Amino acid sequence: MNDLTIQYMTDFYSYDMCIQKSNLQNFMFNIGYIIFISTNILAYVYSTI
């Protein structure tokens, strides 16, 4: 394996890790948003009872 191939592979790997990291952050943000919305709905329903 020459240096260029190794460089390409490391670049690809770090790019892939970057994508996975951002996907995880988006996923966590979405989960947090859903929990936030559902707690607001529950609080509203609870207050109307």
N, C-alpha and C positions, 0 to 999 in steps of 0.2 A: 504493500500500500504506500503510495507516495503522499507527500505532505498536503497536497491540494485536496485529495480525497478525504483525509483526516479532517482538514479544515472545513470542508463541505459538510461532513457528518456532524461535527460539533456545532456548526451553525444551525443545521437542520434540527438537531436535538434541542438546542437552547430555544429555537423558534417554537418547536413543538411544546416545550415546557411552558413557554410564555403563553401560548394559546390555552393550554390546560389550566394554567393559573387564572387567566382572565375568565374562563368558563366557570371555574370554581367560585370566583368572586361574584360573578353575575348570578350564579345559582344561590349563593348565600344571601345576596341582596334580595333576590326574588322571594326566598323563604321568609326573610325578615319583613318584607313588605306585606306578604300574605298574612303573617302573624299580626302585624300592626293593624291591617284592615279588619281582620276577623275579631280582634280584641275591641276595636272601635264599634263594630256591629254588635258584639255581645254587650258592651257597656250601654249602647243605645237601647237595645232590647230590654236589658235589665232595668234601665231607668224608666221605661214606659210601663213596666209591670206595677 
